[in-house]
Amino acid sequence: MQCYMLVDFGSTFTKLTLVDKDEAKIICRTKSYTTINTYAIEGYKKALTEMKNIIHAPGMDEVDEKTGKILMPTPTAVLMASNLISVGIRNLKGLGKLIVADIGGATTDIHSMSEPIVNNNYLYDGLGETFKKGL
């Protein structure tokens, strides 16, 4: 199976479509408002996560059963875990501001958890800063 991701950056909506070339059919589609200086990626992450249903490697059923169907790429898992360590969970208090280095075999990912630093004496250009940040 060959899948293609088509992205249309329109003036009103940015559209993401995943297409199965072999069967000539659309697998999934999502769109979000095109807004300057705004993160609008959650819908796209969801659509790309749905691809795990398309790409079914041997042994994935066993992994699903043993993990309770929690499958995600390592950088996403580390980012989510870092957020839980920072803000806490249930009755456990979080540590607050946090920087995490995930040193892997081929890459090193850096994640930080902190409120955006706002200084009215500076002009900011580009995307705004979020609490969860990953590089």
N, C-alpha and C positions, 0 to 999 in steps of 0.2 A: 504494500500500500504506500502510495506517495501522497503526502499532505502538503498543501500550500497554505500559507497565511497571507491573506490580502488585507492591506491596511489602506483606508481611504481617509486622508486628513482633509475633511471638508471644512467650510467656513462655519457651519452650524454644528455638525456632528463629526466625530471621528469614529469610523466603523472598522471593526475587525471581523473577518470572515475566515473560517477554516474550511478548506475544500479538499475532499478526497478525489484526487485526479483519476485514479483507476476506475472508480464507480461514477464519476462525474456528478457528485452530489455535495451539497453543503452539509458539513458536520455540525457546526455551531456558529452562531453569529451574535455579536454584541455591539452596542454603540454607546457613546457617552458624549455629552456636550463638549465641544471644542472651546476651551476657555484658556486665555493667556494667563500665565503665572499660576496655574493650578494643577495639582496632581489629580489625574482622572484615570487611575490604572486598575482599580479594584475589579471593575467589570471585565477587563482584559485578563487579569490574573485568573478569574473564575473560568473564563472561556478556555484559557490555556490549560488549566487544571483538568478540565473535562477531557482533554486529549489523553489522559491516562486510561480512559475507557477504550480508546482507539488503539493505543500502543500497549499490547498485552504480552509481556515477556513471560517465558516459562518460569514457574515458581511464584508468580505474583498472587495467585489465589491463596497460597499458603501464607504469604506475607500479610495479605489482607486479614486472614483469620487470626493470626497471632498478634497483630497490632491494633485490631479493632477498626480497621479501614482508615487509619490515619497515615496517609502517604503524602509526602511533600518533598520538594527538593531540599537538600541540606541547608543552603543559605536561608531559605524561608523558615525552616525549623529553628535554626539558630536565632534568627531575628525574633520569632515568636517567643522562644524561651528567654531571650534577653529581656524582652518586654515584661514577661511574667516576673523575672528576677527583680527588675527595676520597680514595677508598680505593686507587686505582691499578688497573692491569690487567696481567696476565701478569707480565713482569719490570720494569714501570715502577711506581715508587713514587708513591703519591698525595700530594696536597698537605696532607691532614689537614682540619681544620675549615675550612668553606667557606660563603660566602654568595654566591648568584647572583641577579642581577636580570635577568629576561627582559622587556625593554621592547618591547611590541608596538604595533600600530596602535590597538587598542581597549582592551587590558588590559596591566597590568604584573604579572607573577608573580614572587614572591620564594621562593627555595628555600634551605634551609640544611642543612648536613651537620655534625652533631656529636653526641657522646654526650649523653644526657639529663643535666641538672644535678640532682643529688640532694642535698637538704639535709634532714636528719632533724629540724631545728628548725621545719620548715614542714609544714602539713597540706595535701596536694594533693587537689583535687577535680576530677572529670571524667576524661577520657581521659588515659592515660599518654603521655609524650613518646617519640617514636621517633627513630632515627638520622636517617632521611630525613624532612624536613619541607617541605611546600609550602603556600604561601598563595595 
